[in-house]
Amino acid sequence: MVGWLAGSCGEPRKEGGLLGGVEYPEGVRDDGLPAVLSDPARLASLEASGMVGSAPEQVFDDLTRLAVSVTGAAISAITFVGGARTYWKSVPHLPYGGSEQWQNGVGESFCYFAVGANGPFIVEDAAKDPRTAGHQGIGPWGVGSWAGFPIVTTDGHAIGTMCVIDANPRQWKPQELETLATLARAVSNEINLRISLSTAQSALATANAALSVSQDLARSLQESLLPPVLRPVPGMDASARYLAATGDVEVVGDFYDLFNARGPWWTAVMGDVCGKGLEAAKVTALARYTLRADAGDHLSPAEVLDRLNSAMRAQRAPRFLTAVQATFRTTPAGAAGRLCLAGHPPALIRRADGRVQQTGLPGTLLGVMPTVSLSDVRFRLAPGDLLFLYTDGACEARPDPSKPLPHRPIFDEEALAEALADTRGMDAADTNAHIAEVLAGHHGGWASDDTALLSLRVPPRP
């Protein structure tokens, strides 16, 4: 292996502008490798990632080990591809030998294929596949079969590859490739978050108006951790609202998401990360992409939240969080599903007649204990019913203590249920707007905590 690392790239095979029978959108260089490898914008994105020459990290090793576990492949690797060299970030089966050893010529492995095409590159028999037959990377890596997906920045540049390698030819299963694609997206999300955080930190360090700049960047990052719009759910009226705290702005951990888990099943999730700042933002990003990655495989919210707890523990998340997750599908009679609480306030169901009911069993918050107690509760929504999820800012509102306002108690869960009952007949958006108005009236325009609201309503029958 060491001798191979010290070798040159060799003479690439060219044929009519193709390399190994693969055509690249940006064409090929004079040496036959994909032209996009030398694209200045792509190389700038790679540099901004901070991955070139960096040492292994557990957050990436966890993902490559997971890829091996899921696919049964012999090797999994995360690499970052420059113009002339490929830099290894996670290759758990090899001992780390320093940045000079953990790299090779860009043409000496398959990683550039996925980067050059900015898409998946799947090989079931490397020795016989015309795209890879005779490739110089087959022997050193022991490649019988290979599957990889690009690591892509938010501006669309492929800067690396998440791949698995088996010593023997094999037919990759669709679910294996789907999982590998999900893991590649998880790596991309981690890298993009780091780029965003690095950009924010640089801006803060050089800004003349440090307070003003920190507020703008913090709020922008907060918004980037929330979906800009909710994806429409067939047969469901959905709306979300985020209410920022008053005063100095810091990145906080309130988040929500609504997405298709698989087939007819949808997942709504809301969470509240303890604390504020960039550490809270990191945990928020970890929670969102872990939940999205696992929700399609497990329709039990308790199972998904248990897996999030394991991921947070494995990656030594610096903050704990509470969460509520509902997985449901619409039916001719309305909607039905299961809901789980992980240290989070109970969900509320507003029936069509205005009655409000709590739902969900108390469960353990996530990221602290190795074993958590979580339970699914089934729920049903009839036409006109609404499921309401919220963070604790909605049930802990209090007036500004610095102003001589009449004494008012904390706006607690009972007050929130009463306010929700007053929304009888309102759609999801109007329900959230009414709750926001009631909260503002109670605290007098001074919000002590950020608040997230998510309403899911089955429209009434005509």
N, C-alpha and C positions, 0 to 999 in steps of 0.2 A: 504493500500500500504506500509506504513512504517513497519508494522509488517512482511510483506512478505520479505522486504529487509533485515530484521535482521535475518531471518530464515536460516537454513542450506540447503545444496544442496539436501538433501534427498538421498535415495538409488536408483541409476539408474537401469533401466530395461535392462537386458542382455539376449540374446537368440542366442546361437550358434555363438558368435562373432559379433552379430548385435545389434544395439540399435534402438528400435522402428521400426524394419524392414528395416532400412537404412544401407547399406553396405558402408564402408569408404575405400578409396584406401590404407590408411596407417594403417588400422586395428583399434582396440579399446584398450583403457587402461584397467587396472584392474577394474576401476569403471564403465566401459561400455561406457564412452565418447570417442570421436574420439582421436586416438593416436597422430594425428598431432597437437593437442592443446598443447602438451608438447614438440614439436620439437624445439630444441634450436635455429636453424636458423630462424624459424618463429617468435619465441619470440624476437630474436634480431631485426628482421625487425619491429616488433610491438614497441619495445622500441625506435628504431631510428625514428619512426614516431612522437614521442612526444605527442601522443594522450592519453596515459594512465593517467587517473585522471585529464585530462585537462577540462577547463570550456567550455560552449557552445560558438560558434562563428557564426556571421551572415552568413559567406560564406557557412556554412553547414546548418544552419537553412533555408536559402533561398531554398536550394535543397530539404529539407524534406517538406517544405510547398508546393513547386512545385509538389512533388510527390502526396501529398494529393489532390491538385487541379486537377491534371490530372486523377487520379484514382478514386477520390471520396471516398477513404478509410477514416476511422475514425482517424487512427494514422499512422504516418510515423516516422521512427527512424533511426539514424546512430549510430551504436555501434562498439566497438573494443573488441575483444575476447582474453583474456589471457588464461593461463593454468588453473586457478581456478576461475577467476572472469570475468564478462562481464562489460565493462565500457561504459556508455552512453555518447555520444557526442552531439547528437541533438535529443531531444524529445520535440518539440515545445508545445505540449498540456499540459506539466507538468512544474510547476515552478522549477527553478534550486534550489536545496537544498544543494549544496556543493558536493565535489567529493566523500565523504563518503556515501552520500545518493544516488548519481547517479551511482550506480553499484549494481550488484547482483551476486549470485553464477552462475557459467557458465552453470550449468544444469537447471537453473530456467527459461530459455526462449528458443525460437527456434533458436537464432542467431548462435549457434554452428553447426547447420545442414549445412548451406551454407558454413561455414568455413571448416568443416570437409570434405565436398565433393568437395570444391573449385569450386563450380558451383551453379547455381540457385536452390532454394528449394521452390516449389510452393505447397500450400495446399488450397484446395477449401472448405473443410469441416473438420475442425480440430478435432471435436468430433468423426467423423466417419472414418477419414483417419487412416489406421492401423499404419502408421508411427508416428502419434501424439496422437491418442486416449488415454486418461488418462494422458497425459503429465501434469506435475505440473505447467507449465507456462500458461495453457489455462485460468484458473480462474483469476489470478492476472492481466493479460493483457487483459482479455475479448476477447480471440481469437476465432472468428468464422471461419475466413480464414486468410491466411498469405502468403505473397510472398516476397522473398528476394534474393538479389544477393551479392556475396562476394566483398569486397574491397581488391584489389590485388596490391601488390608492383611490381616494375619492375623486381624483381628476382623471381616472380611467387608465393610468399607466400600470402595466404589469411589471413588477419589480422583483418577483421571486416565484417560488414554486413550493407547494405542499404535495408530497408524493409518497407512494408506497412502492416497494420493490419486492418481488418474489424471485426465488432462485429458479423456479420451474415455470414453464408456460402455464397459463391458467385463463379461464374465462371469468372476468370480473362481474360480480352480480350487481344488478341495478341499485339495490339498497346499499351496497358497499360504496359505489361511486357517489350516491346521494350523500352518504355520511361524509365521505372525503371532501366533497364540494362544500358541505356545511362547515367542516373543520377549516378549510381554506378561507372561507368567509370569516370565520372566527379570528384567524390570524390577521386577515386584512383589517378587521375591526380594531384589533389590538394595535396594529401599526398606525392606523389612521387616527386613533385616539391619541397615541403618543405624538404624532405630528401636530395634531391640534393643540395639545397641551404644551408642546415645545414652542409652537408659534405664539401661544398666549403668554407664556413665561418670558419670551424674548421681547414681546411688545410691552409687557409690564415693566421690564427692566430698563427700557429705553424711553418710555413715555415721560414727557414733561409733566403732564397732569396725571399722575399715577392713580389717584383715586378714581377720576372720571374714566380713564382707560380700563382699569380693573373692573369697574361696574359694567361697562359695555361688553367686554370680553366674557365676563362671567355669565352674564345673562344670555349672550349669544351661545355659549357652550351649553348652558342649561337647556335652551331651546333645541339645540342640536341633538340632545339626548331624548327628545320627545318626538313622536311622529308628527310631521307638519299637518297632516290631515289623516283622519281615520279612514281605513279601507271600508267601503260599503259592505254590509252584511245582508245577504238576501233575506227578505222577510223581517228585517229588524231596523229600528230607528236608533242610531247611535250618535253620541256627542260627548266630547271631552272638553274640559276647561282647566287651565292652570292659573292660579291666583298667586302672584308673587308677594313675598313679605315686604313690609314697609322698611325703609331705611337703607343702610349699606347693603350692597348686593354681594352675595357670595354664592358660589355654585352649591346647590343643595341636592339632596338625593331623592326628592319626590319624582316618581316616574309612572307612566302608564303605557299600555300597548294593547292593540287589538289586531289580530291577524288570523288568517286561515291556518289551522293546525294541519289538517289533512281531510280530503274528501268533504263531507258536509259539516265537519267539526270546526268550530272556531274557538279561539282562546282570548279572553280578556284578562289582563293582569294589571295590578297596581301595587307599587312598592314604595317604601320610605326608608332610605339609607340613613343610618345614624350619622349626625355631624354634617359638616359643610366643607367646602373647598375641593381641591383637585382629587384628594383621596376619595371623597364621596363620589365624585364624577367617575373615577375609575371603577368603583364597585357598581355604580349604576350601569355603566357600559357592559361590565362582566355579566351582570344579572340579565340584561336585555338579550344579549346574544346567546347566553346559555339557555334561557327560557325558550327562545325561538328555535334553538337547535334541538331541544329535547321534546317540545310540546307535540311535534308531529309523530314522535315514536311512542309516546305514552299519553293516553287520553285521561289518565288519572292525575288531577292537579297535585294531589299529595305526593305521587311518585316524582313528578317534575320538580316540585319544590324541594323534595328530599335530595334530588340530584344537584340542584342549585346549591344546597347547603354543602354537599360534598365538594363541589367545584370551588366554592369560596374557601373551604378549609384547605383544599389541596393547593390553592394559589395564595394562601395566607392573606386573604382579603383584609385590608386594614380597618374595615368598618363592618358592623353587622347591619341587618335590615329586617324589616317586617314586610309581609306581602300577602295579598289575596289574589287567588287565581280562580277563574271560572272557565270551564270548558263545556261548550254547549253546541246544540244544533237546533235549527228551526224546524218545526213540524207543522202540519196542517192545523193543529190545535194551538199553536203558539211557539214555545221554545222549551227545551229541557236540557239539563246538564248536571254537572257536579261542581262543587265549589269547596275550596280549602283555604283556611286561615293559618298564617304562620306569624303569630305574634301581632297580628293586624286587627284593627277594629272590625266588628262584624259588618257584613254587607247588609243592605236594607232592600226590601222588596216593597214597592208601593203597588198595591192591588188597584184594579180599575175603579173600585168603589172608594178609594182614598185610604183604606187601611194600610198601615205600615208594619212590616214584620222584620225582625232580625233573622239572619240566616248565617250559618257557619259555626263550627265548634272551635273553641280556643286551641291554638297550636303553638309550638315552639318557634321563637324567632330564629333567623338563619345566620350562619357564619360564626357561631360561638361553640356550640356543642357538637361532638362527632355524631351523636345520635339524637334525632329529633322526633317529637311526637306530633304527627299530622294526620288529619282525618278528612275524608271527602264527605260532603253532604249533598244529597240530591235536591234539585229545585226544579220547579216548573213555572213558566210564565204563560198566562192566558192572554188573549187579546186585551190590550189596554194596560197590562201589567208592566212594571219597570223595575229593573235591577240597578241599584245605585251603589257604586264603589267610591271610596274617598280616603284621603290621608287624614292624620290626626289634627291637622290645622282646621278641619271643618268641625271638630268637636272639642276644641280647646281654645276657641277664640275668646279674647278678653280685651277690654278697653285699654287705651294708652294710659299707663300709670302716671305719666308726667302731666296730664291735663286734668283740670278740675271738673270732670264729668260726673254725673250721678253714678253712684255705685251700682254695678251690674255683676251678676255672677258669671262664671265661665259658661260659655255656650257649649253645653255638654251633649252627650248622645241623645238624651231625651228631647232637648230643644231641637236637635237636628232632625229627629224623627217627626216632630210636630211641624217643622218647616217643610219637610218632604210631603207630609200629608196635605199641606195647603196647596201642593202642586197638582192635585187631582185633575186629570184631563189634559195636562200639559204634555207636549212632546219632550224628547230628550234634551234638546237645546234650551228650550224655555225652562225646563226643570233646573238645569245647571245655572241658568241666568238668575232664576228666582233665589236659589240657595246662595249664590254669590252676593246678591243684593241684601238678603237677610243678614249674612255674615258681616258685610260692610256696615250695615246699620247698627249691628251690635257692638262692633269694636270701634265705631266712629271714624273709620278711614285709616286706622292704624292696625295693620296685620302683623301679629307677632311671629307668624310662621307661614311658610309657603303652603299652599293647599292645592291638591289635585282632585278633580271630580270627573267621574265617568258614569254616564247613564246609558242603559240599554233598554229599549222599550219595544214591546210587540205592538204594532199599530192596531187600534180597535177595528173590529169588523165594520164595514160600511152600514 
